Amino acid sequence: MSYNMDFLIAGLVFLALVLYHFSLQNRMADLSSRIFMGFIVIGILDILFDLISSVLIKMGNPEFQVVTNLSLIIFYLMQVFLPFGMFLYMRSLWLKEMDIRKGIARELFIPTATLAGLVLMNCWLHLFFKIDDGQYVRGPLYAVVYFHALFYMAATAWLSMRHREELGEKKLHAVWEILMLITVCVLLQMIFRSQLLIGFGIALGISVFFYTINNPKEYLDNLTGVYDNRYFAAVVQDLIERQKMFHLVTVDIRTLKQMNSIYGTHTGNQILVCAAQRIQQVSESGHVFRTHGNRFVALTYSFVEYEQVRNRLEQAFRNPMELKGESISFPVTICGITDGAKLIHTDQLLSYIEYLVSLTDGSRELLLIQDDEQIMRGFRHSMEVEAFLRTAIEQDLFEVNYQPVYSIQDQQYVTLEVLSRLSHPRLGAISPEIFITIAERNGQIAQIGYLQLKRVCRFLSEHRKIMRQIQNIKFNLSPAEMMTQGHCERLLQTIQEFGLPYSYFQFEITETVATEYSDNLYEMVRIFTEAGIGLCLDDFGSGFANLNTVLKLPFTSIKIDRSLLIGIDEEPKAALFYQNIVSVLQNMGYFVISEGVETRQEMELLSSWGVNMIQGYYFSKPVSEKEIVELVLNPNPVYNRKNQGKRE
């Protein structure tokens, strides 16, 4: 029979191009990529030896009988391994490597390895074919190879439907497309036996996989061109499961939101692109990911490369970035993580990166943080707190402390700030900075805020005398709470349920929220002010807020952050600066509250400058419900001195 080999040649060209482009992607050696590479190679060998065998058979020269036999054996082996390769690759799209390896032991040798062994014995048994005087003759088990392929195609179809949720619609369609292509080509070859279409169908199927599931653009970040967070999660999890050594260097552009506000989003995007280019230039492996809006991660495989990348990045980001002839400087945090496999899961590694970044002190300079045993212990502690937090919310285990605010003019406490407290049965008291940060990251802060406000309302309804002594209660709202849909209505409803006036509450908003002029923020502010709830700007001077920020929202009082108190009793310039801030804010009609006052010298200076209210350990630390009742209703110097103390 005369064979038409044009389709085989076309298929071979297709797969050669796929292999070329796939190798150019600089993809990580993750399980799915390794199997797909093997799948391509087997496909190329299958078509190549199908082509060689067809040419030799067409020649019908008895002198090439040994070569023809060898070529056909390799072709049949590829025919045996190719269906299993497709099946294995499809499974790698959702299974872990350990499960795949177990599957190989069970499914490769039974029946694939057995059939491959029979093919190798064909030289003596002629079970599948024989070359008789240069002519190809089918053997008794010729059709078994096709039934084997049919078995794995059916298994692939069945498993893809069974695991369609894990695969997703896109990958499921790709699996079925390749099955349909191969099936159609097999049927056509059965009808037109001279047309060698099976190899062509295999090439088309692998091309479909490449341009859908393994598309070069699929795992690239659209803006910066580096790998995205999905690919980072897949690669790192694969490395962890294989217990491969790897190290990470992360780069965080800490003030990206503020730069977007100052320079515009277009400039902010250019900063990200330039940052990605800098990281790629110093990364020898070129494995760079954008895992967060303002975060990049460089993956290294040796400690030497890790140190080189970390040091080069530190030098690179100490220099300003040149954009359109303008030098732009911004604070960057660089975190180094050695032996990333010590974190047992990608989610835990990402949490560890978040923890490292959270250790920054607010400096506007470049910061370098290197993980060590002490930091890891802190992270483990944080993880234990995070696990406990769910129980604390379910069982409402949070407590409320109150810190009184002293009025210099009235010579008494005039307002109380609500502060959340949480105690772990084994770890003891947990710092609010720790559990509030975790709750904000996990979307739990709104639940905590609701529980705390409910507790405060219950306390006030049971101690009505306090409401006659205190002007209002200051209640903190975190940035995440301000962005939670429907949260403000729930807070107002809680106050109403206890029969308390809205005007008795004042919600404190941090600078971070005040500088993000979102529609949610404005809507929540409108609802609060219409209800009669006052607003207080908290921590003024600690971040990026300025007088323009103050004017944007209807604040009635402003708290000046403790950081501006440092040195006012020793440095004349620091004192003058603080005094001028107080004067400007009061002239604009705001009540000014000085936070963090701890010494008599600070208190006397602030009093002489006419500060309206003072809050700090000089007058009282945060105290329990029972203690605040005694402190407010029975004020006396002895009790006050008992509650004085330096900030811990």
C-alpha positions as CSV (number, residue, x, y, z in Angstrom):
1,M,0.0,0.0,0.0
2,S,1.2,3.5,-0.8
3,Y,1.0,5.8,2.2
4,N,0.4,9.6,2.2
5,M,2.9,10.9,4.7
6,D,2.1,14.6,4.3
7,F,0.0,14.7,7.4
8,L,2.8,13.1,9.4
9,I,5.3,15.7,8.2
10,A,2.8,18.5,9.1
11,G,2.3,17.0,12.5
12,L,6.0,16.7,13.1
13,V,6.4,20.4,12.2
14,F,3.6,21.4,14.6
15,L,5.1,19.5,17.5
16,A,8.6,20.8,16.8
17,L,7.2,24.4,17.0
18,V,5.3,23.6,20.2
19,L,8.5,22.2,21.8
20,Y,10.5,25.2,20.7
21,H,8.1,27.7,22.1
22,F,7.5,25.7,25.3
23,S,11.2,25.6,25.9
24,L,11.5,29.4,25.5
25,Q,9.0,30.1,28.3
26,N,11.6,29.6,31.0
27,R,8.9,27.7,32.9
28,M,9.6,26.3,36.3
29,A,10.3,22.5,36.7
30,D,6.9,21.9,38.2
31,L,5.2,18.6,37.9
32,S,2.7,19.5,35.2
33,S,5.3,21.2,33.1
34,R,7.7,18.2,33.3
35,I,4.9,15.8,32.3
36,F,3.8,18.0,29.4
37,M,7.4,18.2,28.2
38,G,7.6,14.5,28.2
39,F,4.2,14.3,26.5
40,I,5.6,16.5,23.7
41,V,8.8,14.5,23.3
42,I,6.8,11.2,23.1
43,G,4.5,12.7,20.5
44,I,7.5,13.9,18.4
45,L,9.1,10.4,18.6
46,D,5.8,8.7,17.8
47,I,5.4,10.8,14.6
48,L,9.0,10.6,13.7
49,F,9.3,6.8,13.9
50,D,5.9,6.5,12.2
51,L,7.3,8.5,9.4
52,I,10.6,6.6,9.3
53,S,8.8,3.2,9.4
54,S,6.4,4.2,6.6
55,V,9.3,5.2,4.4
56,L,11.1,1.9,5.1
57,I,8.0,-0.2,4.5
58,K,7.3,1.7,1.3
59,M,10.8,1.0,0.1
60,G,10.3,-2.8,0.8
61,N,14.0,-3.5,0.8
62,P,14.9,-6.7,2.6
63,E,18.3,-5.3,3.3
64,F,16.7,-2.7,5.7
65,Q,14.7,-5.4,7.6
66,V,16.6,-5.0,10.9
67,V,16.3,-1.2,10.8
68,T,12.6,-1.4,9.9
69,N,12.0,-3.8,12.8
70,L,13.8,-1.4,15.2
71,S,12.0,1.6,13.9
72,L,8.6,-0.1,14.2
73,I,9.4,-1.3,17.8
74,I,10.2,2.3,18.9
75,F,7.0,3.5,17.1
76,Y,4.9,0.9,18.9
77,L,6.5,1.8,22.2
78,M,5.5,5.4,21.7
79,Q,2.0,4.3,20.7
80,V,1.9,2.5,24.1
81,F,3.3,5.4,26.2
82,L,1.5,8.2,24.4
83,P,-2.1,7.5,25.7
84,F,-0.7,7.0,29.2
85,G,1.3,10.3,28.9
86,M,-1.9,12.1,28.0
87,F,-3.8,10.5,30.9
88,L,-1.0,11.3,33.3
89,Y,-0.7,14.9,32.2
90,M,-4.5,15.4,32.5
91,R,-4.3,14.1,36.1
92,S,-1.4,16.4,36.9
93,L,-3.7,19.3,36.4
94,W,-5.3,18.7,39.8
95,L,-3.3,16.0,41.6
96,K,-0.3,16.5,43.8
97,E,3.0,14.9,42.9
98,M,2.8,12.3,45.7
99,D,-0.5,11.1,44.4
100,I,0.7,11.1,40.8
101,R,3.7,8.9,41.8
102,K,1.4,6.4,43.5
103,G,-0.7,6.5,40.3
104,I,2.4,5.7,38.2
105,A,3.2,2.7,40.2
106,R,-0.3,1.3,39.9
107,E,-1.2,2.4,36.3
108,L,2.1,2.5,34.4
109,F,3.0,-1.2,35.0
110,I,-0.5,-2.4,34.7
111,P,-1.2,-2.5,31.8
112,T,1.2,0.0,30.1
113,A,4.5,-1.6,31.2
114,T,3.2,-5.1,30.5
115,L,2.2,-4.1,27.0
116,A,5.6,-2.3,26.5
117,G,7.4,-5.5,27.5
118,L,5.4,-7.5,24.9
119,V,6.3,-4.9,22.2
120,L,10.0,-5.4,23.1
121,M,9.6,-9.2,22.7
122,N,8.1,-8.7,19.3
123,C,11.5,-9.4,17.7
124,W,11.2,-13.0,18.7
125,L,7.4,-13.6,19.1
126,H,6.1,-11.4,16.3
127,L,2.9,-10.6,18.4
128,F,2.3,-7.2,16.8
129,F,4.0,-7.3,13.4
130,K,6.8,-8.9,11.4
131,I,8.8,-7.9,8.4
132,D,8.7,-10.7,5.8
133,D,11.0,-10.1,2.9
134,G,10.8,-6.4,3.3
135,Q,7.0,-6.4,3.7
136,Y,5.0,-5.4,6.8
137,V,2.7,-8.1,8.1
138,R,0.4,-7.5,11.1
139,G,0.6,-9.8,14.1
140,P,-2.2,-11.4,16.2
141,L,-2.0,-8.7,18.9
142,Y,-1.9,-5.8,16.5
143,A,-5.3,-4.4,17.7
144,V,-4.3,-4.5,21.4
145,V,-2.3,-1.3,21.0
146,Y,-5.4,0.5,19.8
147,F,-7.6,-1.0,22.6
148,H,-4.9,0.1,25.0
149,A,-5.2,3.7,23.6
150,L,-8.9,3.5,23.7
151,F,-8.8,2.4,27.4
152,Y,-6.8,5.4,28.4
153,M,-8.8,7.8,26.3
154,A,-12.0,6.6,28.0
155,A,-10.3,6.8,31.4
156,T,-9.2,10.4,30.6
157,A,-12.7,11.3,29.5
158,W,-14.3,9.8,32.6
159,L,-11.9,11.3,35.1
160,S,-12.1,14.7,33.4
161,M,-15.8,14.7,34.0
162,R,-15.5,13.4,37.5
163,H,-13.0,16.1,38.4
164,R,-14.5,18.9,36.3
165,E,-14.6,21.3,39.3
166,E,-10.9,20.9,40.0
167,L,-10.1,21.2,36.3
168,G,-12.3,24.2,35.6
169,E,-14.3,24.8,32.4
170,K,-11.3,25.9,30.3
171,K,-9.2,22.9,31.0
172,L,-12.1,20.5,30.7
173,H,-12.9,21.8,27.2
174,A,-9.2,21.4,26.2
175,V,-9.2,17.7,27.4
176,W,-12.3,17.0,25.4
177,E,-11.1,18.8,22.3
178,I,-7.9,16.7,22.1
179,L,-10.0,13.5,22.7
180,M,-12.3,14.4,19.8
181,L,-9.5,15.4,17.5
182,I,-7.6,12.1,18.0
183,T,-10.9,10.1,17.7
184,V,-11.8,11.8,14.5
185,C,-8.3,11.2,13.0
186,V,-8.4,7.5,14.1
187,L,-11.8,7.0,12.4
188,L,-10.6,8.8,9.2
189,Q,-7.5,6.6,9.1
190,M,-9.6,3.5,9.5
191,I,-11.7,4.6,6.5
192,F,-8.8,6.0,4.4
193,R,-6.0,3.6,5.4
194,S,-3.5,5.3,3.2
195,Q,-3.8,8.6,5.0
196,L,-1.6,8.6,8.1
197,L,-3.8,10.9,10.2
198,I,-3.3,9.5,13.8
199,G,0.0,11.3,14.3
200,F,-1.4,14.4,12.9
201,G,-4.3,14.2,15.3
202,I,-1.9,13.8,18.2
203,A,0.0,16.8,17.1
204,L,-3.1,18.9,16.9
205,G,-4.2,17.7,20.3
206,I,-0.9,18.6,22.0
207,S,-1.1,22.0,20.2
208,V,-4.5,22.5,21.8
209,F,-3.1,21.7,25.2
210,F,-0.2,24.1,24.6
211,Y,-2.3,27.1,23.5
212,T,-5.0,26.7,26.2
213,I,-3.6,25.1,29.4
214,N,0.1,25.8,28.7
215,N,-0.4,29.1,26.9
216,P,2.8,31.2,27.3
217,K,0.7,34.2,28.3
218,E,-1.6,32.5,30.8
219,Y,0.7,32.7,33.8
220,L,2.2,36.1,33.0
221,D,1.2,39.3,34.8
222,N,-0.4,41.5,32.2
223,L,1.3,44.7,33.4
224,T,4.9,43.7,34.3
225,G,5.4,40.6,32.2
226,V,6.7,38.5,35.1
227,Y,4.9,35.4,36.4
228,D,1.7,35.8,38.3
229,N,0.6,34.7,41.7
230,R,-1.2,31.6,40.4
231,Y,2.0,30.2,38.9
232,F,3.9,31.1,42.0
233,A,1.5,29.1,44.2
234,A,1.7,26.1,41.8
235,V,5.5,26.1,41.5
236,V,6.2,26.6,45.2
237,Q,3.8,23.9,46.2
238,D,5.5,21.5,43.8
239,L,8.9,22.4,45.3
240,I,7.7,21.9,48.8
241,E,6.1,18.5,48.0
242,R,9.3,17.4,46.3
243,Q,11.3,18.7,49.3
244,K,13.5,20.7,46.9
245,M,15.7,23.5,48.4
246,F,14.7,27.0,47.4
247,H,15.1,30.5,48.7
248,L,13.0,33.7,48.2
249,V,13.7,37.4,48.0
250,T,10.6,39.6,48.2
251,V,10.4,43.3,47.2
252,D,7.5,45.4,48.5
253,I,6.9,48.9,47.2
254,R,5.3,50.2,50.5
255,T,3.8,53.4,49.3
256,L,2.3,52.5,46.0
257,K,-1.2,53.7,46.8
258,Q,0.1,57.0,47.9
259,M,2.2,57.4,44.8
260,N,-0.8,56.6,42.7
261,S,-2.6,59.4,44.4
262,I,0.3,61.8,44.0
263,Y,1.6,61.0,40.5
264,G,-1.4,59.2,39.0
265,T,-2.1,55.5,38.2
266,H,-0.1,55.6,35.0
267,T,3.1,56.6,36.8
268,G,2.4,54.0,39.5
269,N,2.1,51.3,36.8
270,Q,5.4,52.5,35.3
271,I,7.0,52.2,38.7
272,L,5.8,48.6,38.9
273,V,7.1,47.8,35.4
274,C,10.5,49.3,36.1
275,A,10.7,47.5,39.5
276,A,10.0,44.2,37.7
277,Q,12.7,44.9,35.2
278,R,15.2,45.7,37.9
279,I,14.4,42.4,39.7
280,Q,14.7,40.4,36.5
281,Q,18.0,41.9,35.7
282,V,19.6,40.7,39.0
283,S,17.8,37.3,39.1
284,E,20.1,34.7,37.4
285,S,17.3,32.2,37.0
286,G,14.8,34.8,35.7
287,H,12.1,33.3,37.9
288,V,10.3,36.4,39.2
289,F,6.7,36.6,40.2
290,R,4.3,39.4,41.0
291,T,2.3,37.9,43.9
292,H,0.5,41.0,45.1
293,G,-0.3,44.5,43.8
294,N,2.9,46.0,45.1
295,R,4.9,42.8,45.8
296,F,7.4,40.8,43.7
297,V,9.2,37.6,44.6
298,A,12.5,36.3,43.1
299,L,12.9,32.5,43.4
300,T,16.4,31.1,43.7
301,Y,17.7,27.5,44.0
302,S,21.0,27.9,45.7
303,F,22.1,29.9,48.8
304,V,24.9,31.6,46.7
305,E,22.4,32.8,44.2
306,Y,20.0,33.9,46.9
307,E,22.7,36.1,48.6
308,Q,23.7,37.6,45.3
309,V,20.1,38.5,44.3
310,R,19.3,39.9,47.8
311,N,22.5,42.1,47.8
312,R,22.0,43.3,44.2
313,L,18.3,44.1,44.9
314,E,19.3,46.1,48.0
315,Q,21.8,48.1,45.9
316,A,19.3,48.5,43.0
317,F,16.5,49.9,45.1
318,R,18.7,52.4,47.0
319,N,18.8,54.5,43.9
320,P,15.9,56.7,42.7
321,M,13.9,55.5,39.7
322,E,14.1,57.7,36.6
323,L,10.7,58.1,34.9
324,K,10.4,60.7,32.1
325,G,13.3,62.7,33.3
326,E,12.1,62.8,36.9
327,S,13.7,61.0,39.8
328,I,11.2,59.3,42.1
329,S,12.2,57.8,45.4
330,F,10.0,55.5,47.4
331,P,10.4,53.2,50.4
332,V,11.0,49.5,49.7
333,T,11.0,46.5,52.0
334,I,13.2,43.6,50.9
335,C,12.6,40.3,52.7
336,G,14.9,37.3,52.5
337,I,13.5,33.8,53.2
338,T,16.0,30.9,53.2
339,D,14.9,27.3,52.8
340,G,11.3,28.0,51.8
341,A,10.4,24.3,52.1
342,K,10.4,24.7,55.9
343,L,6.9,26.1,55.3
344,I,4.7,23.1,54.6
345,H,2.3,24.8,52.3
346,T,2.1,27.7,49.8
347,D,-0.6,29.4,51.9
348,Q,1.7,29.3,54.9
349,L,4.6,30.6,52.9
350,L,2.5,33.5,51.7
351,S,1.3,34.2,55.2
352,Y,5.0,34.2,56.3
353,I,5.8,36.8,53.7
354,E,2.9,38.9,54.9
355,Y,4.2,38.6,58.5
356,L,7.7,39.6,57.5
357,V,6.4,42.7,55.6
358,S,4.3,43.6,58.7
359,L,7.5,43.9,60.7
360,T,8.3,47.2,58.9
361,D,8.4,50.2,61.3
362,G,6.9,52.7,58.9
363,S,10.3,54.1,57.9
364,R,10.5,55.8,54.5
365,E,13.8,54.3,53.8
366,L,14.7,50.9,52.3
367,L,14.4,48.1,54.8
368,L,16.0,44.7,54.7
369,I,14.4,41.9,56.7
370,Q,16.1,38.5,57.0
371,D,14.1,35.7,58.4
372,D,15.6,33.8,61.3
373,E,14.6,31.5,64.2
374,Q,13.3,34.3,66.3
375,I,11.1,35.7,63.5
376,M,9.9,32.2,62.7
377,R,8.9,31.8,66.4
378,G,6.9,35.0,66.1
379,F,5.3,33.8,63.0
380,R,4.3,30.4,64.6
381,H,2.9,32.4,67.5
382,S,0.9,34.5,64.9
383,M,-0.4,31.4,63.3
384,E,-1.6,30.0,66.6
385,V,-3.3,33.3,67.3
386,E,-5.0,33.1,63.9
387,A,-6.3,29.7,64.6
388,F,-7.6,30.8,68.0
389,L,-9.2,33.9,66.5
390,R,-11.9,31.9,64.9
391,T,-12.9,30.3,68.2
392,A,-12.8,33.7,69.9
393,I,-15.2,35.2,67.4
394,E,-17.6,32.2,67.6
395,Q,-17.7,32.3,71.4
396,D,-17.2,36.1,71.8
397,L,-14.1,35.8,74.0
398,F,-13.0,39.4,73.5
399,E,-12.9,41.8,76.3
400,V,-13.2,45.6,76.3
401,N,-10.9,48.0,78.1
402,Y,-11.5,51.8,78.4
403,Q,-8.9,54.5,78.4
404,P,-10.2,57.8,79.7
405,V,-9.4,61.1,78.0
406,Y,-8.7,64.0,80.3
407,S,-10.0,67.6,79.6
408,I,-7.6,70.2,80.8
409,Q,-10.3,72.9,80.8
410,D,-12.8,70.8,82.8
411,Q,-10.2,69.2,85.0
412,Q,-11.8,65.7,84.6
413,Y,-12.3,62.8,82.3
414,V,-14.7,63.7,79.5
415,T,-14.5,60.8,77.1
416,L,-13.5,57.2,76.9
417,E,-11.7,55.3,74.1
418,V,-12.8,51.7,73.6
419,L,-9.9,49.2,73.2
420,S,-10.2,45.5,72.4
421,R,-8.4,42.9,74.4
422,L,-8.0,39.1,73.9
423,S,-6.4,36.5,76.0
424,H,-5.3,33.0,74.9
425,P,-5.7,30.1,77.4
426,R,-2.0,29.2,76.9
427,L,-0.3,32.2,75.4
428,G,-1.9,34.7,77.7
429,A,-2.7,38.2,76.7
430,I,-2.4,38.8,72.9
431,S,-1.3,42.2,71.6
432,P,-4.2,44.0,69.8
433,E,-1.7,44.9,67.1
434,I,-1.3,41.2,66.4
435,F,-4.9,39.9,66.5
436,I,-6.3,43.1,64.8
437,T,-3.8,42.8,61.9
438,I,-4.7,39.1,61.5
439,A,-8.4,39.8,61.6
440,E,-8.1,42.6,59.0
441,R,-6.1,40.3,56.7
442,N,-8.6,37.5,57.1
443,G,-11.7,39.6,56.8
444,Q,-12.8,39.0,60.4
445,I,-12.4,42.6,61.7
446,A,-16.0,43.6,61.0
447,Q,-17.3,40.7,63.1
448,I,-15.0,41.7,66.0
449,G,-16.1,45.3,65.7
450,Y,-19.7,44.4,65.9
451,L,-19.2,42.1,68.9
452,Q,-17.2,44.9,70.7
453,L,-19.8,47.6,70.0
454,K,-22.5,45.3,71.3
455,R,-20.5,44.8,74.5
456,V,-20.0,48.5,74.9
457,C,-23.7,49.3,74.4
458,R,-24.6,46.6,77.0
459,F,-22.1,48.2,79.4
460,L,-23.5,51.7,78.9
461,S,-27.1,50.6,79.3
462,E,-26.2,49.0,82.6
463,H,-24.2,52.0,83.8
464,R,-26.3,55.0,82.9
465,K,-24.5,57.2,85.5
466,I,-21.4,57.1,83.3
467,M,-23.3,58.7,80.5
468,R,-24.0,61.7,82.7
469,Q,-20.3,62.1,83.5
470,I,-18.8,61.3,80.0
471,Q,-19.5,63.3,76.9
472,N,-19.1,60.5,74.4
473,I,-17.5,57.1,73.7
474,K,-14.8,56.8,71.1
475,F,-14.9,53.7,69.1
476,N,-12.2,52.7,66.5
477,L,-13.1,51.6,63.0
478,S,-10.4,49.8,61.0
479,P,-9.9,50.4,57.3
480,A,-11.4,47.0,56.5
481,E,-14.5,47.8,58.5
482,M,-15.0,51.0,56.6
483,M,-14.9,49.0,53.3
484,T,-17.3,46.3,54.4
485,Q,-20.7,46.5,52.7
486,G,-23.6,47.1,55.1
487,H,-21.4,47.3,58.2
488,C,-22.3,50.8,59.2
489,E,-26.0,50.0,59.1
490,R,-25.4,47.0,61.4
491,L,-23.5,49.3,63.9
492,L,-26.3,51.8,63.9
493,Q,-28.9,49.1,64.4
494,T,-26.9,47.8,67.4
495,I,-26.8,51.2,69.1
496,Q,-30.6,51.6,68.5
497,E,-31.4,48.2,69.9
498,F,-29.9,49.3,73.3
499,G,-31.8,52.6,73.3
500,L,-28.7,54.7,73.2
501,P,-28.4,58.1,71.4
502,Y,-26.2,58.1,68.3
503,S,-24.7,61.4,69.4
504,Y,-23.1,59.7,72.4
505,F,-20.7,57.8,70.0
506,Q,-17.7,59.1,68.1
507,F,-16.1,56.8,65.6
508,E,-12.3,57.1,65.2
509,I,-10.9,56.8,61.6
510,T,-7.2,56.3,61.0
511,E,-5.1,58.3,58.6
512,T,-4.9,55.2,56.3
513,V,-8.7,55.3,55.7
514,A,-8.9,59.0,55.5
515,T,-6.4,59.2,52.6
516,E,-8.3,56.6,50.5
517,Y,-11.2,58.6,49.2
518,S,-13.4,55.7,48.1
519,D,-17.2,55.8,47.5
520,N,-17.7,53.3,50.4
521,L,-15.9,55.7,52.8
522,Y,-18.0,58.7,51.7
523,E,-21.2,56.8,51.9
524,M,-20.4,55.5,55.4
525,V,-19.4,59.0,56.6
526,R,-22.7,60.4,55.2
527,I,-24.7,57.8,57.1
528,F,-22.9,58.4,60.3
529,T,-23.1,62.1,60.3
530,E,-26.7,62.2,59.3
531,A,-27.4,59.9,62.3
532,G,-25.5,62.3,64.6
533,I,-22.4,60.3,65.2
534,G,-19.2,62.3,65.4
535,L,-16.0,61.5,63.6
536,C,-12.4,61.7,65.0
537,L,-9.3,61.5,62.9
538,D,-6.9,59.1,64.7
539,D,-3.1,59.1,64.6
540,F,-2.7,62.4,62.8
541,G,0.9,62.8,61.9
542,S,1.8,59.1,61.7
543,G,1.4,58.6,58.0
544,F,0.4,60.5,54.9
545,A,-2.5,62.6,56.1
546,N,-2.3,66.4,55.9
547,L,-4.6,69.4,56.2
548,N,-6.1,68.5,52.9
549,T,-7.0,65.1,54.3
550,V,-8.6,66.8,57.3
551,L,-10.7,69.0,55.1
552,K,-12.1,66.1,53.1
553,L,-14.2,64.6,55.8
554,P,-16.4,66.3,58.6
555,F,-14.2,65.5,61.6
556,T,-15.0,67.1,64.9
557,S,-11.8,66.2,66.7
558,I,-8.3,65.2,65.8
559,K,-5.9,63.0,67.7
560,I,-2.2,63.9,67.3
561,D,-0.1,60.8,67.2
562,R,2.4,60.1,70.0
563,S,5.3,60.1,67.5
564,L,5.1,63.9,67.3
565,L,5.6,64.1,71.1
566,I,9.1,62.7,70.9
567,G,11.6,65.4,72.0
568,I,9.1,68.2,72.7
569,D,10.5,68.7,76.2
570,E,14.1,68.7,75.0
571,E,14.1,70.0,71.4
572,P,12.8,73.6,70.8
573,K,12.1,72.9,67.1
574,A,10.1,69.8,68.0
575,A,8.1,71.7,70.6
576,L,7.5,74.6,68.2
577,F,6.3,72.2,65.4
578,Y,3.9,70.5,67.8
579,Q,2.6,73.8,69.1
580,N,2.0,75.1,65.6
581,I,0.0,72.0,64.7
582,V,-2.2,72.4,67.7
583,S,-2.8,76.1,66.9
584,V,-3.6,75.5,63.3
585,L,-6.1,72.7,64.0
586,Q,-7.8,74.7,66.8
587,N,-8.1,77.8,64.6
588,M,-9.9,75.5,62.0
589,G,-12.4,74.6,64.7
590,Y,-11.3,71.1,65.7
591,F,-10.9,69.7,69.2
592,V,-7.3,68.6,69.6
593,I,-6.4,65.4,71.6
594,S,-2.8,64.6,72.4
595,E,-2.2,60.9,72.4
596,G,0.5,58.9,74.3
597,V,1.2,61.5,77.1
598,E,3.4,59.7,79.7
599,T,5.3,62.4,81.7
600,R,4.5,65.4,83.7
601,Q,6.8,67.6,81.5
602,E,4.8,66.6,78.4
603,M,1.5,67.2,80.2
604,E,2.5,70.7,81.4
605,L,3.8,71.8,77.9
606,L,0.6,70.6,76.2
607,S,-1.5,72.4,78.9
608,S,0.4,75.6,78.3
609,W,-0.3,75.3,74.5
610,G,-4.0,75.0,75.1
611,V,-4.5,71.4,74.0
612,N,-8.2,70.5,74.6
613,M,-7.7,66.9,75.8
614,I,-4.9,64.6,76.9
615,Q,-4.9,60.8,76.6
616,G,-2.1,58.6,77.9
617,Y,-0.5,56.6,80.7
618,Y,0.2,59.8,82.6
619,F,-3.4,59.9,83.7
620,S,-4.5,56.3,83.2
621,K,-3.7,53.1,81.4
622,P,-6.6,51.2,79.7
623,V,-8.7,49.6,82.4
624,S,-11.5,47.0,82.7
625,E,-15.2,47.8,82.9
626,K,-15.3,47.6,86.7
627,E,-12.2,49.8,87.0
628,I,-13.5,52.5,84.6
629,V,-16.7,52.8,86.6
630,E,-14.8,53.4,89.8
631,L,-12.4,55.8,88.0
632,V,-15.1,57.9,86.4
633,L,-17.7,57.9,89.1
634,N,-15.3,58.1,92.1
635,P,-12.3,60.1,90.8
636,N,-9.6,60.6,93.4
637,P,-5.8,61.2,93.2
638,V,-5.0,57.9,94.9
639,Y,-6.9,55.8,92.4
640,N,-5.4,57.7,89.5
641,R,-1.8,57.2,90.6
642,K,-2.5,53.5,90.9
643,N,-3.4,53.4,87.2
644,Q,-0.5,55.5,86.0
645,G,2.5,53.8,84.4
646,K,4.8,53.8,81.4
647,R,3.6,52.2,78.2
648,E,4.5,48.6,78.1
